[in-house]
């Protein structure tokens, strides 16, 4: 089995797919920073040290191939376009690209494939001599996408789902796999009308003769220690769908595909369809659809009890043992990848001011208080204007050890001391909280200070390694490039925290790979 990975990021989905036996034909990622992580872990290429690696090619750059340090910090949006730029693809044999990473825009790739010289397209379409491409996967930004011409013309990102579908239409893999946030399922309004991005994406693939099956799943049901809902579209090329229809013995799965084929047929016959007439399958509401079909790998942990403590508790001290969860994610990827584990890699502790630590300590205490008191204090901390706070809620904080704004411990604070501290801890960070040790982590963990550690002795945000654990990355997987970024660079840089936060959990990648594997074998 082979595959092409678009929008590869730091390689979470790739890690899962390769673990179940898929072989990489080609990968593409826009960000040089995320590409550095992908190349290091999947291609054994250290881009900071090797300026002429044979497995990483820049589609377009303002810098020469040997100027690798400049390339790794280049704004990828400014590098796009290929005209007047340096391109590593100029003059090379397309066969040399097999198993490589292309750094740059999918738009530039499609332009390259659309040129009169069809050698590159035929080489990719033929799997670089291995036969037809089995799978093209990726996660383009989709939230504002609309095939009906309602894309924001000022936002290039909104064209990417169409470019993904266009690539699939040219390469003709048997299966296309698209992953995105579940927010894509919510309607957006334009001129008083409702539009659904997920439905527009499904129609885009149907326009290229693919049968789209749309799912709303959750990574925690695949075995991740994170409550991470995701939208998944599995689109089957029409002839491949017909071959499955003839030979597949999974009648329950074929029933799920019938509405998808009807959508495809209606669009071919220019019959207009609305989102209300087409459904996606929700893993919570339609469990039987997953339990009784090829989709079962996505529901291997239907009663998931995995939590944050399982994922990261041993990283507090050398003396603490790894949980079964940690042992599992390290063992899962051991067969395909023979790498030495180092759980202290990417485990640089974050430093905070005494004021921030005092706020984190209050967040930790809030998790222990009655909901009414916790809600009252949170409302006070995050209110822009001055509001009153109930005395009972203040008194509840006096039962716990707190930190003052100088960083000193106060074991039995008075109400006056509590009010003096809390009144100076107001924050505009509306999503900031302390993690709950016995619950899965929340999905929004792409910003370092979104959440602080749950342990009473640790008033700090998570390390990159702790976030990687929650996302189910094994301990040998190294996250490269800058740890964080700021200022204007936020618009285009993808530092370590963002790489992990944006990644597909590898354990979910395994489940998706198993589904695709079953489809190919059926």
N, C-alpha and C positions, 0 to 999 in steps of 0.2 A: 504494500500500500504506500502511495506517495501523496504529498500535499504541498500546497503553496500557502504561505502565511502572509497576509496583508495586514497593515496596521499592527505589526508584531509587538510593539512596545518593548518591554524588557524581557519578554519571552515566557510568560506564565502559561498561555494556551499551548505554545510550542512544546513546553516541557511535558505537559499532559499528553499531547498527541504522540510525541515520540516515545513516551513510556509504554503506550499500548501498541507500538509497532509501526507507526507511520514514519516514513523517511522524507526528510526535507528536500524539496526540489529547489525552492527559492523563497526568500523572505524579503519583506519590504517594511521599512519604518522611516517616518519623516524625521524624527528627532535624533540628532547625532548623540545626545546624552543617553537616551534609552538604547540606541544602537550599540553603544559601547558595552552596556551590560549584556545585551543579546549576543554580541560577537564573542565576548569573553567566555560565556557559559555554554554556548551552543556550537561555536566554531573554533574554540581554543585560540582565539585571536585577541591579543592584548594591544588595543589600538594606540594606547599611550606610548608603547615601547616599539611597536612595529609599524612603520609608515607605509610598507608595501605588502601588506597581507594579501594573499591571493583570493581570499574568500569574502572580502568586503569591498564594494564598489560604490562610489558616490555618483548618483545620476547627474548631479549638477552642483557646482560649488564655485565660489569666488576665489578659492585657493587651490593651489596645485596639490597633487597627490602626496608629495613629500611634506607639505605643510599641515601635518595631521593635527597638531595642537590647535591651530587656527580653525580647522574644519570642525573639531569637536566642540568649539564654543560659538560656532557660526549660527546666526539667526536663520533657521531653515526656510522661513517664508521668503527671505531675501535671496536665498540660494536657488529657489525654484525658477523654472523658465527655460533653462538650458541654453538659450541664445546669449552669446557673449560670455559663457561660463566654461569652466573646465569640467569635462565629463570623462569618467573612467571607462565608459562604454565605447568611446570612439576607437574604432579600429580593432576591437577584440573579437575573437571567435565566440559566438553565442554559447557554444558548448562549455566555455570556460566559466560561465555563470552558474553552472549546476551546483547546487548545495551552497549558494552564496547569499549574502545579505546586500540588498540594494538600499542605500541611504538616500532618501529623497521623496518626492511627491508621487502619489499614485496617478495624478493628472499627467505628470511627465512620462510615467511608464506607459500610460494609455496612448499618449501622442506618439511615443516611440514605436509602439506596436501597430499603430494606425498608418505608419509611413509606407510608401510604395514598396520598399524592400521588406519582404515578408519572411526573411530568414529567421529573424528573432522570434516572431510570432509562431512560426511553424516549429521552431526548436522548443519553445515553452509549451505549446499546445501538445506536442508529442512527448512531453515529459522528459526532455533532453535525451531522447533515444530509448527511454524505458517503456514507452507506450503512452496511453491516454492518462491525463491527470485525474486522480481519484477525488481529490478534495481541495477546494480553495476556502480558506477560513480567514476571519478577521473581525474587528470591531470598530467600524467607522462611526464618527459622531453622527447621530441621526435625529436629534430632538426636534429640529425645526424643518426637517426635510419634507418636501411635498412635490410629487410628480406633476401636480396640477399647475405648476408655474408660480407657486406662492412662496418659493424660497426667498429668504432675505438676500437681495442682490449684493449687499455689502459684506456678507459673511461667506467666505470661501468654504468654510467647513461644512456648510449645508449642501454643497455639491458632492461631497465625498461618498455618500451612499450610492448615488447614481454612478459615480466613477467605479465603485466596487462592482456594481451590477454590470457595468460596461466591460470591465476586465473579465468577469465571469462569462459574459456573452461572447467574447472573443476567444477565450481559452477553452471553453466548453468542458469543465470538469463534470464528473458524475454527480458530485454533491457540492453545494455551497453552504457554508456555515457562517452565520452572522450573529454576533453577540453585542448587546448594548444594555444600558441601564433600563430598569423597568419604567422609568418616567416617560419613556417613549410611548407607553400605552395610554397616557393621559391626552385628552383632546387639547388642541390649541385653537384659539379663535382668530379669524381674519375676516374683517368686514361683516361681522355678525354671523359667520358660518363656522361650524366646527370641522376641524380636520384632525386626522389621526396619523401621526408620522409612521407608526408601525404598519398601517394599512397601505400607505403610499410606498413604503419600502417593499412590501409584499407584491404590490402591483408592478413595481419596477423590475423585479426579478421575473415575474410572470411574462412581462413584455419581451424578455429574452428567452422564452420557452423553458422556464423553470417552474416547478410545482412547489409553492411555499407553504411549509407547515410552521405555524407560529406558536411559541410556548412562553409562558411566564413561570420561571423556575426560581430556585433559591440554592445558593452554594452550600448552605448548612445541611441540606438534605443529601448532598453529595459527599459530605464528610468534612467540611471546613468549619473552623471555630468562629464563624462569622455569619450574622444575619444579612445576607447579601442577595437580594432579589435581582434577577437578570432577565432580560428579554432575549430569547433565542429564536432564530429562524433557520430551519433546515430546509433547503430548497433542492429538489431533485430534478435533474435535467430530464426533459420529456421522454426521450427514448429509454433512459435509465429507469424512469418511473414505470414505463410500460413493461420493461423486462422484470421489474420487481412484482408488478401486478400479476404477471403470468406465473411466477415461481414462488412468491413469498407465502409461507404457511401461517404467518401472523395475521390472522383475520382482524383482530382488534386494531392493529396498527393501520391496516388498509382502510378500515372504517374512518379512522382519523384523517386519512389523506383524501377521502372522497370530496369533502367541501373545498379542499385546496385545488383539486383538479377541476372542479366546477367553476371556481373563480378564474382559473387559467382559461378554460374553454369560453366562458362568457366574455372575457377581455379580448380573446382572439376573434370573437364574433361581434366585437364592438358593442356589447351589452354593458351599460353602465352599472356599476355596483357601488354600494355604500358600505362603510365600515360596519354598520349595524347588521348587514347581511352576511358577514364573515366573522368567524370567531377565532380567538386564540385559546389555548388550553392552559389553564392555571393549575399549577402543581398542588395547590392547597384545595381548590374547589373540585378538581377532576382527578383525584388520586388514582382512581381505578384505571383511567386512561394510561397512566404511567405504570402501574403495578402489573397490568395484563398485557404489556406490549414490549416492543424493542426499546422503549424509553425507560425501562426499569433502572438502568445504571444511574439515572438522575435522581432516583429515590432510594438509594441504598441505605440512607439513615433517616427514615421517615419520622422517627421519634428521637431526633438528635438531642443529646444531652451535652454536647461539646461546649466548652466555655473558654473564656479568656485565661483563666487560671491554668487549665490544661495546656494551653498553647505557650505561655510565657513564664510560668512561675519559677522554673528551674534557672532562669536567667538572672534571678536576683542574687544568687550565690553559687560558688563552686561546690558547696556541700549539698545542694539540693538535687534530687534525682529527676530525670526526665519522665514525663507522663507517657501513657500509652499512645496518646495522640502524637506527641513529638516522635516517638519511636516509629509510629506508623508512617508519618510523612517522610521520615528519613529512609525507611526501608522500602517504601513504594517506588522510589526512583533509583534504588541501588542497582537493580538488575541491568537497566539500560545505560546508566551513567556510573562509571566506576570512579568516584571522586572522594577525596578525603574530607570528612566533615569538620567544620570549625565554627561552632555556635557563637563564638565571641567575635567573629568577623561582622562588620557593620553594626557593632553593639557599642557605639560611642554614646555615653550618657549625656543627655542634654542639660545645660546649665540655665538656671533661672534666677531672677532677682528675688529677694525675700518677699516682696509684695506678691509676685506671681505664685510663689510657693505657699504663701498664706491663703491665697484664693483656692489653689488646688486642694489644700487641706480642708477647706470648707466644703468643697465639692465632694470629697471623700466622706465627710461626715453626713452630708445630705442623703447619701445612699442608705444610711442607717436609720434616718428619722422617719416618723410617720409621714405619709404622702402630703397631708395638709400642711405641715410645718415646712417640709422641703420645698413645696410649691410656692409658699409664701416668701421664702428666702430667695429662691431663684428669681421670682418676679421682682423683688427689690434690687437684686444685683444687676439685672439686665434692663431695668427701666431707665429711660433717658432722662426723665424728670424725677424730682424728689418725691417719694411716696412714703407713707407710713408703713411700719412693719409691726405685726402683732407681737405683744410681749411674750405670749406663750411660745412663739417660734424662736425668739431670742433665748428664752430660758432653756429650750431644748438643746441649744448649742453648748450651754454651760456644763453639760454632762460629759463632754468629750475634751480631749487634749487638742489645743489649737496652736497656731503659730502667729506671733505678732508681726508687724511690718518690718521689724528689724531682724527677723529670722529666729527669735527666741521661742522656746517651748513654754506654753502656759498650761499646766495640767488641770487646774480647776478654776477656769476663768469666771469672773463675775459677769452679770448682765451688762454692766457699764463697759467692761473691757471688750466684751463681744461686740457691742454696738460701735465702739470706737474702731475696731478692726474692720467690721463688715461695711461700715459707712465709707471706707476708703478702698473697697475692693470692687466697685462697680466696673462692668466691662461691656464693651460693644460686641463681644464675641458671643453670639446668640446660641451657638451649637456646642460650646465648651462644656465638658462634663468629666466626671471621674468614671472610669470603666467599672462595671459590675463583675466581680471575679467569677460568679457562678452563672453568668449569662453569656451567650455568644456576643462577640464584639459587634457594634453597629457598623453599617456599611460605609459610612462617610469617614474614612480614615486617610484621606490623601493629603491632608494638611497636618503638619507635626503637632500643633497645639490644639487640635480639635478635642483631644481626650488626654487625660492624665492617668497615671498608674493607679491601680486600686489599693495597693498596700499602704498601710498606715505610716510606714517608715520611708516611703518614697513619694515625695511631692515633685514629680517630674512627668514630662510627656514620655511617650514610648520611644524606644530606639528604632532604627531602621530594621534591625534583626527581629525585634519583637513584632513589628508590623508584618514582616515577612512570614513569621511563624503563624500569625493569625490568618494570613492569606494562604497558608499551607506550602510555602516554599521550603525545601529541605535546607539543612544548615550549611551544605557546601556551596549553595548558590550565592555568588557574590554580586552585590549591587554596586555598580561603578559610577563614576563621575562625581559631581558636587553633591554634598549632603542636602543642602537647602539653597534657596535663591531668594532674591528680593528685588524691589525697585522695578525698573522697566524690563529687567530680564524675566520677570514673572510671565510676561506675555508669550515667551517662546522657549524658555529653558524648562527642562524636565529633570529636576534633581532626583536624588534617591527616594525620598519620601513619596514624591508624586509618581515615580515609576511603579513603586509597590502598590500605592493606592489605586492606580489606574489598571493594574494587571488583572487578567483572568486568574482566579485561584487555580494553581496547577491540578489540585485534586478534582476540581470541576472540569478542567481540561481532560483529565483521564476519563471521566464519565461521558463527556461529549464525544471523545475519541472512541469509546466502546460502542456508543450508539451508531456512529458512522461506520465502524468496523462491521457491526451486525448487518447494516444496510448493504454494504459492499458484498458481504458473504451471502446475502439472501438473493 
